[in-house]
Amino acid sequence: MNEIPTDLAGGNTVLFLLAAFLIIVVFLGVKIVPQSQKYVVERFGRLQAVLGPGINFIVPFLDRVRHKVSILERQLPTASQDAITSDNVLVQVDTSVFYRILEPEKTVYRIRDVDAAISTTVAGIVRSGIGEMELDEVQSNRQQLISKIKQQVADAVDDWGIEVTRAEILDVNLDTATREAMLQQLNAERARRAQVTEAEGTRRAVELAADAELYAAEQAAKARRVSADAEAYATQVVAKAIAENGLEAAQYQVALKQVEALTEVGKGDGKQTIILPTHALDAFGDAFKLLKGKS
């Protein structure tokens, strides 16, 4: 059998070791960071760099990835804390906070337990905010309270490299005695509103009836005014006719109307005999005399 020369075997070993060393160097020096994470790199126990998503290069054997921090948005577990309003009502508030880490180097070196720290901060801010408001304001201005909590929490955790994306008040619970008192108050308010509505309806009905009477009176007055204007106009016409044609023209018209009236009386059904007063016959005579005079 042929023996492998010693120098050749030694050369292969060196090449193998060199290749292994290069592989290790590449493995230690090239870091691929996922999109949802950031890596905190230390050199000799001291912060060296923060690696973002993608391919990154570090110095092998000197630099070390010490922390792998997720930058995804996180939700704290729902927390309940007691608070007392400014009108001395005890309430239990359920809150939830959403946040994400923007600067991992601050988070890993300045705070040990991020979730516990944020929960404690939120609890203190909620108690302080509710303590400045009455119960009705807590119920009606919940959005204002949420905005206040979010802003104060964001200011408090800014040094930790954290962004508070959302803060929610899920529920405001009351003790049994307060709830019953509020229910009684609500029923009393509903009864008061019903009475006010009924009174408003009665007042409106009276106003409408008065308006109707006023309208009827106005229309009757208008009718009387029109009738008076018509009578005045007729009187004016008669006066003008007398002034222009003399008294005989007026007497002629009166006599003619009397004759027409008697004629209409005679047209009635079942009236074979008509009894006329004496002055009615005189009306015929006056009419004929006036007609003769005019002819």
C-alpha positions as CSV (number, residue, x, y, z in Angstrom):
1,M,0.0,0.0,0.0
2,N,1.1,3.6,-0.8
3,E,1.6,5.8,2.2
4,I,0.5,9.5,2.2
5,P,3.5,11.7,2.6
6,T,3.7,13.3,6.1
7,D,4.0,16.9,4.7
8,L,0.9,16.4,2.5
9,A,-1.1,15.1,5.3
10,G,0.0,18.0,7.5
11,G,-1.0,20.4,4.7
12,N,-4.5,19.0,4.4
13,T,-5.0,19.3,8.1
14,V,-4.0,22.9,8.0
15,L,-6.4,23.6,5.1
16,F,-9.1,21.8,7.0
17,L,-8.5,23.8,10.1
18,L,-8.4,27.0,8.1
19,A,-11.6,26.2,6.4
20,A,-13.2,25.4,9.8
21,F,-11.9,28.6,11.2
22,L,-13.3,30.6,8.3
23,I,-16.7,29.0,8.7
24,I,-16.7,29.8,12.4
25,V,-15.7,33.4,11.7
26,V,-18.5,33.8,9.1
27,F,-21.0,32.2,11.5
28,L,-19.9,34.5,14.4
29,G,-19.5,37.6,12.3
30,V,-22.6,37.6,10.1
31,K,-25.9,38.0,11.9
32,I,-29.3,37.9,10.1
33,V,-31.9,39.7,12.2
34,P,-35.6,39.0,11.6
35,Q,-38.0,41.8,10.7
36,S,-39.7,41.6,14.1
37,Q,-36.6,41.8,16.2
38,K,-33.6,43.9,17.1
39,Y,-30.3,42.5,18.5
40,V,-28.3,44.2,21.3
41,V,-24.6,43.6,20.8
42,E,-22.0,43.8,23.6
43,R,-18.2,43.9,23.5
44,F,-16.5,42.9,26.7
45,G,-19.8,43.4,28.6
46,R,-20.4,46.9,27.2
47,L,-23.0,48.1,24.7
48,Q,-21.5,48.1,21.2
49,A,-24.4,48.2,18.8
50,V,-28.0,47.6,18.1
51,L,-28.6,45.5,15.0
52,G,-31.7,46.1,12.9
53,P,-33.6,43.7,10.6
54,G,-31.5,42.2,7.7
55,I,-27.8,41.2,7.4
56,N,-25.4,42.6,9.9
57,F,-21.7,42.1,10.5
58,I,-20.0,42.1,13.9
59,V,-16.4,41.4,15.0
60,P,-16.1,37.6,15.8
61,F,-14.9,36.6,19.2
62,L,-15.1,40.2,20.4
63,D,-18.7,41.1,19.8
64,R,-21.6,39.0,21.2
65,V,-25.4,39.2,20.7
66,R,-26.5,39.6,24.3
67,H,-30.2,40.4,23.9
68,K,-32.8,39.6,21.2
69,V,-35.7,42.0,21.7
70,S,-39.0,41.7,19.9
71,I,-40.3,45.0,18.5
72,L,-43.8,43.7,17.9
73,E,-46.7,45.5,19.7
74,R,-47.5,43.9,23.0
75,Q,-50.6,44.0,25.2
76,L,-50.4,44.0,28.9
77,P,-52.8,41.7,30.8
78,T,-56.1,43.3,31.8
79,A,-55.5,45.0,35.2
80,S,-58.0,46.0,37.8
81,Q,-57.4,48.7,40.4
82,D,-59.5,50.5,42.9
83,A,-59.9,54.3,42.8
84,I,-61.9,56.9,44.7
85,T,-63.5,59.7,42.8
86,S,-63.6,63.3,44.0
87,D,-67.1,62.8,45.3
88,N,-65.9,59.9,47.4
89,V,-67.3,57.0,45.3
90,L,-65.2,53.8,45.2
91,V,-64.9,52.4,41.7
92,Q,-63.0,49.4,40.3
93,V,-61.4,50.2,36.9
94,D,-60.3,47.6,34.4
95,T,-57.5,48.8,32.1
96,S,-55.4,47.5,29.2
97,V,-52.3,49.0,27.7
98,F,-50.6,48.3,24.3
99,Y,-47.0,49.2,23.8
100,R,-43.9,48.4,21.7
101,I,-40.2,48.7,22.2
102,L,-38.5,51.3,20.0
103,E,-35.0,51.5,21.6
104,P,-34.0,48.1,23.0
105,E,-30.7,49.4,24.5
106,K,-32.8,51.6,26.9
107,T,-35.2,48.8,27.7
108,V,-32.7,46.1,28.5
109,Y,-30.3,48.4,30.5
110,R,-32.8,50.6,32.4
111,I,-35.6,48.4,33.5
112,R,-35.8,44.8,34.6
113,D,-39.4,43.9,34.2
114,V,-41.1,46.0,31.6
115,D,-44.6,44.7,32.0
116,A,-44.7,45.0,35.7
117,A,-43.2,48.6,35.5
118,I,-45.8,49.7,33.0
119,S,-48.7,48.1,35.0
120,T,-47.6,49.9,38.2
121,T,-47.3,53.2,36.3
122,V,-50.8,52.8,34.8
123,A,-52.3,52.0,38.1
124,G,-50.9,55.1,39.8
125,I,-52.0,57.3,36.9
126,V,-55.5,55.9,36.8
127,R,-56.0,56.4,40.5
128,S,-54.7,60.0,40.2
129,G,-56.9,60.8,37.2
130,I,-60.1,59.4,38.6
131,G,-59.4,61.1,42.0
132,E,-59.7,64.5,40.1
133,M,-63.1,63.6,38.6
134,E,-66.6,63.0,39.9
135,L,-68.4,59.8,39.2
136,D,-70.6,61.3,36.5
137,E,-67.5,62.7,34.7
138,V,-65.8,59.3,34.8
139,Q,-68.9,57.7,33.2
140,S,-69.4,60.5,30.6
141,N,-65.9,61.6,29.8
142,R,-64.2,58.2,29.5
143,Q,-62.5,59.1,26.3
144,Q,-60.9,62.2,27.9
145,L,-59.7,60.1,30.8
146,I,-58.2,57.5,28.4
147,S,-56.3,60.2,26.5
148,K,-55.0,61.6,29.7
149,I,-53.8,58.2,30.9
150,K,-52.2,57.4,27.6
151,Q,-50.3,60.7,27.5
152,Q,-49.0,60.4,31.1
153,V,-48.0,56.8,30.7
154,A,-46.2,57.7,27.5
155,D,-44.3,60.4,29.3
156,A,-43.4,58.1,32.2
157,V,-42.0,55.3,30.0
158,D,-40.2,57.5,27.5
159,D,-36.8,56.9,29.3
160,W,-37.3,53.1,28.9
161,G,-37.4,53.3,25.0
162,I,-41.0,52.3,24.9
163,E,-43.9,53.7,22.9
164,V,-47.4,53.4,24.3
165,T,-49.6,52.9,21.3
166,R,-53.0,52.5,23.0
167,A,-54.6,52.7,26.5
168,E,-58.1,51.5,27.1
169,I,-60.5,51.6,30.1
170,L,-62.5,48.4,29.6
171,D,-65.0,48.9,32.4
172,V,-65.8,51.0,35.5
173,N,-67.5,48.9,38.1
174,L,-69.4,50.2,41.2
175,D,-70.2,48.5,44.5
176,T,-73.8,47.3,45.0
177,A,-74.9,50.2,47.2
178,T,-73.7,52.8,44.8
179,R,-75.2,51.0,41.9
180,E,-78.6,50.8,43.6
181,A,-78.4,54.5,44.5
182,M,-77.6,55.4,40.9
183,L,-80.5,53.2,39.7
184,Q,-82.9,55.1,42.0
185,Q,-81.6,58.4,40.7
186,L,-82.0,57.2,37.2
187,N,-85.6,56.2,37.7
188,A,-86.3,59.6,39.4
189,E,-84.8,61.4,36.5
190,R,-86.9,59.4,34.0
191,A,-90.0,60.2,36.0
192,R,-89.1,63.9,36.0
193,R,-88.5,63.9,32.3
194,A,-91.9,62.3,31.7
195,Q,-93.6,64.9,33.8
196,V,-91.8,67.7,32.0
197,T,-92.7,66.1,28.6
198,E,-96.4,65.9,29.7
199,A,-96.4,69.5,30.9
200,E,-94.8,70.6,27.6
201,G,-97.5,68.7,25.7
202,T,-100.3,70.4,27.7
203,R,-98.8,73.8,27.3
204,R,-98.4,73.2,23.5
205,A,-102.0,72.1,23.2
206,V,-103.2,75.2,25.0
207,E,-101.0,77.4,22.8
208,L,-102.4,75.7,19.7
209,A,-106.1,76.1,20.9
210,A,-105.4,79.8,21.6
211,D,-103.9,80.2,18.2
212,A,-106.9,78.5,16.6
213,E,-109.3,80.9,18.5
214,L,-107.2,83.9,17.5
215,Y,-107.2,82.8,13.9
216,A,-111.0,82.2,13.9
217,A,-111.5,85.7,15.5
218,E,-109.2,87.3,12.9
219,Q,-111.1,85.6,10.0
220,A,-114.5,86.7,11.5
221,A,-113.2,90.2,11.8
222,K,-112.0,90.1,8.2
223,A,-115.4,88.8,7.1
224,R,-117.2,91.6,8.9
225,R,-114.8,94.1,7.4
226,V,-115.5,92.8,3.9
227,S,-119.3,92.8,4.6
228,A,-119.1,96.4,5.9
229,D,-117.0,97.4,2.9
230,A,-119.6,95.8,0.6
231,E,-122.5,97.6,2.3
232,A,-120.6,100.9,2.2
233,Y,-119.9,100.4,-1.5
234,A,-123.6,99.6,-2.2
235,T,-124.7,102.7,-0.2
236,Q,-122.2,104.7,-2.2
237,V,-123.6,103.4,-5.5
238,V,-127.2,104.2,-4.4
239,A,-126.2,107.6,-3.3
240,K,-124.4,108.2,-6.6
241,A,-127.4,107.0,-8.6
242,I,-129.7,109.3,-6.6
243,A,-127.3,112.2,-7.1
244,E,-127.2,111.6,-10.8
245,N,-130.8,110.5,-11.6
246,G,-132.8,111.9,-8.8
247,L,-135.1,110.4,-6.2
248,E,-137.5,108.9,-8.8
249,A,-134.8,106.5,-10.0
250,A,-134.4,105.2,-6.5
251,Q,-138.1,104.8,-6.0
252,Y,-138.3,103.0,-9.3
253,Q,-135.7,100.5,-8.2
254,V,-137.4,99.9,-4.9
255,A,-140.8,99.4,-6.6
256,L,-139.2,97.1,-9.2
257,K,-137.7,94.9,-6.5
258,Q,-141.0,94.7,-4.7
259,V,-142.7,93.5,-7.9
260,E,-139.9,90.9,-8.5
261,A,-140.4,89.6,-4.9
262,L,-144.2,89.3,-5.4
263,T,-143.6,87.4,-8.6
264,E,-141.3,84.9,-6.9
265,V,-144.0,84.4,-4.2
266,G,-146.5,83.6,-6.9
267,K,-144.3,80.9,-8.4
268,G,-144.6,78.7,-5.3
269,D,-146.2,75.2,-5.7
270,G,-149.7,74.6,-4.5
271,K,-150.4,78.4,-4.0
272,Q,-153.6,79.1,-6.0
273,T,-154.6,82.1,-3.9
274,I,-152.2,84.8,-2.8
275,I,-153.2,87.3,-0.2
276,L,-151.4,90.6,-0.6
277,P,-151.3,93.6,1.7
278,T,-152.6,96.8,0.4
279,H,-149.2,98.5,0.1
280,A,-148.0,95.5,-2.1
281,L,-150.6,96.5,-4.7
282,D,-149.5,100.1,-4.4
283,A,-146.0,98.8,-5.3
284,F,-147.4,97.7,-8.7
285,G,-149.0,101.1,-9.2
286,D,-145.9,102.9,-8.3
287,A,-143.8,100.8,-10.6
288,F,-146.2,101.4,-13.5
289,K,-146.3,105.1,-12.8
290,L,-142.5,105.3,-12.8
291,L,-142.3,103.3,-16.0
292,K,-144.8,105.6,-17.6
293,G,-143.0,108.6,-16.4
294,K,-139.7,107.3,-17.8
295,S,-141.3,106.5,-21.1
